[in-house]
């Protein structure tokens, strides 16, 4: 009996020692960051595959926005009315799913992660990851004009939170694990490991600390390596390379930064204005709201099929001059409206990619106009589009470092860094002067949650009891 007891007690002691090592030590935190990075990388690849699969199942194309040719769909007999029907069918699927299993999965996701960190010690229900993935994939695949980055941030964060709560880690360490999941999701999605780290620090933790930086780097790099091993260099967004012709162009990039700051601020206000309008008009059950609202969204897609889904192929075409200036501006206005409608009717998806879309096309239109006004400078409109992508996101989210790094890592071109920094700094500064609220914190404030207030739970990005 003693021998059998010793055999039984041995694995128990080993398990307890392993648990203490993971929970209490710095090397254990590194191990947790590796695990979360692995999960975030796998999750990002799986989520992307789910979106592509549903989009193909519905339209017959991996990304319907690149052509807008209804004749290529599985339902080509419907003609252009296909675009009116599909958002309704999608709403009938994801509306009840979100309403029944995880209301937190509605909307663009990042604010829910922010409030979980700032007020709830990093606790995110495990079911959120699964529901968010399926609901967002259905929403995007059936025409929802939103991004995949917000959902993958929420999915990765929910994964980190679930692992931490299963191990019963202290609150300070749980918060770090949530940020690790967010960093890994951005890194794996964009092939931008540094932007993933800074996103976790600047937006999720909203604080910079050396220890937090270290573990987020580990998670971000791990997620990136996993994604690259599985999909190679097949990035979701391919950006061309441009250079700064001369320093005489910098004032024009400064003007673009100011306009982009206003545009980012306006995007956030229109987004929530449309949501308020939808709240005021709708009187039926919440689970039916996405399907009924899908009729309105379908009408927008019927007019501009290029707004279907995330729209990265359209963004790429716009940057290389495939569209006239007037049509670029029409797509900018249409994207603001389509994204606002998708969120307002109860859709699930992010606003990060729409910010890049809006900024990229608006910046290209600005560059085309500037090139016509100043022919002697030999301006490249697409370079203004690249800078506009970062500047509009910075204006909307007040996250200048993330904005600079995401475009820099996507292009891999140091030549754009000067105009990028000038425009992003001005966009962030002007937007912050107009309003201290971001596109993320404004959503929380509308629910009565002010994460900038001092009466909430303390937020400490440092590992707890680390030895």
PEPE-V929153 format. One record per pair of residues at least 24 apart in sequence whose C-alpha atoms are under 7 Angstrom apart, sorted by the first residue. I is the first residue (numbers start at 0). GAP is how many residues later the second one is. Records with the same first field share a line. If there is no record, write none. Layout:
BEGIN
I: GAP + GAP
END
This chain:
BEGIN
22: 146
23: 441 + 442
24: 441 + 442
25: 440 + 441
29: 185
32: 144 + 147 + 182 + 185 + 186
33: 184 + 185 + 188
35: 124 + 144 + 145 + 183
36: 144 + 147 + 182 + 183 + 185 + 186
37: 184 + 185 + 188
39: 116 + 141 + 144 + 145 + 183
40: 143 + 144 + 147 + 182 + 183 + 185 + 186
41: 184 + 185
43: 108 + 141 + 144 + 145
44: 182
46: 86
49: 87
50: 86 + 89 + 90
53: 83 + 84 + 87
54: 86 + 87
57: 84
63: 244
64: 240 + 241 + 242 + 243 + 244 + 246 + 248 + 249
65: 240 + 247 + 248
67: 237 + 238
79: 222
82: 215 + 218 + 219
83: 211 + 214 + 215 + 218
84: 213
85: 56
86: 55 + 56 + 57 + 204 + 207 + 208 + 211
87: 203 + 204 + 206 + 207
88: 202
89: 48 + 49 + 52
90: 199 + 200 + 203
91: 196 + 199
93: 41 + 44 + 45
94: 192 + 193 + 195
95: 191
97: 33 + 37
98: 188
101: 25 + 26 + 29
103: 24
104: 26 + 27 + 243
105: 240 + 241 + 242
106: 236 + 239 + 240 + 241 + 242
107: 42 + 43 + 240 + 241 + 242 + 243
108: 41 + 42 + 45 + 241
109: 40 + 43 + 44 + 330
110: 329 + 330 + 333
112: 41 + 44 + 91
113: 90
114: 336
116: 58 + 88
117: 333 + 339 + 341
118: 337 + 338
120: 50 + 53 + 54
121: 39 + 49 + 52 + 53 + 56
122: 38
123: 34 + 37
124: 33
125: 32 + 33 + 36
127: 30
128: 25 + 26 + 29 + 30
134: 213
135: 212 + 213
138: 208 + 209
139: 169 + 170
140: 168
142: 165 + 166
143: 164 + 165 + 198
144: 162 + 163 + 164 + 165 + 193 + 194 + 197
145: 163 + 164 + 193 + 203 + 204 + 205 + 207 + 208
146: 163 + 202 + 203 + 204 + 205 + 206 + 207
147: 201 + 202
148: 37 + 201 + 203 + 204
149: 199 + 200 + 201 + 202
150: 198 + 199
151: 33
152: 28 + 29 + 32 + 33
153: 28
155: 25 + 26 + 29
156: 24 + 25
169: 294
171: 288 + 289 + 290 + 291 + 292
172: 290 + 291
174: 286
175: 36 + 285
178: 25 + 26
179: 36 + 39
182: 33 + 37
183: 35 + 36 + 39
186: 33 + 36 + 37
187: 35 + 36 + 39
189: 45 + 46
190: 33 + 44
191: 214 + 217 + 218
192: 27 + 28 + 31
193: 211
194: 207 + 210 + 211
195: 24
197: 203 + 204
198: 203
201: 197
204: 256
208: 252
210: 251
211: 249 + 250
236: 75
237: 78
238: 77 + 171 + 172
239: 171
240: 170 + 172
241: 141
242: 172 + 173
243: 171 + 172
249: 169
252: 166 + 169 + 170
253: 168 + 169 + 172
255: 167
256: 134 + 166 + 167 + 169 + 170
257: 168 + 169 + 172
259: 99 + 128 + 131 + 132 + 135 + 167
260: 130 + 131 + 134 + 166 + 167 + 169 + 170
261: 169
262: 129
263: 128 + 129 + 131 + 132
264: 130 + 131 + 166
266: 69
267: 128 + 171
269: 70
270: 69
273: 66 + 67 + 70
274: 65 + 68 + 69
277: 66 + 67
288: 56 + 57
289: 55 + 56 + 57
292: 52
296: 41 + 44 + 45
299: 38
306: 28
309: 43
314: 42 + 45 + 46
317: 43
318: 41 + 42 + 45 + 63 + 66
319: 62
324: 40 + 43
327: 33 + 34 + 37
328: 33 + 36
331: 26 + 29 + 30
354: 34 + 37 + 38
355: 33 + 34 + 37
356: 32
358: 26 + 29 + 30 + 32 + 33
359: 25 + 26 + 28 + 29
360: 24
361: 26
362: 24 + 25
386: 33 + 36
389: 34
390: 32 + 33 + 36
393: 30 + 33 + 34
394: 32 + 33 + 36
395: 42 + 43
396: 41 + 42 + 43
397: 30 + 40
399: 24 + 25 + 28
END
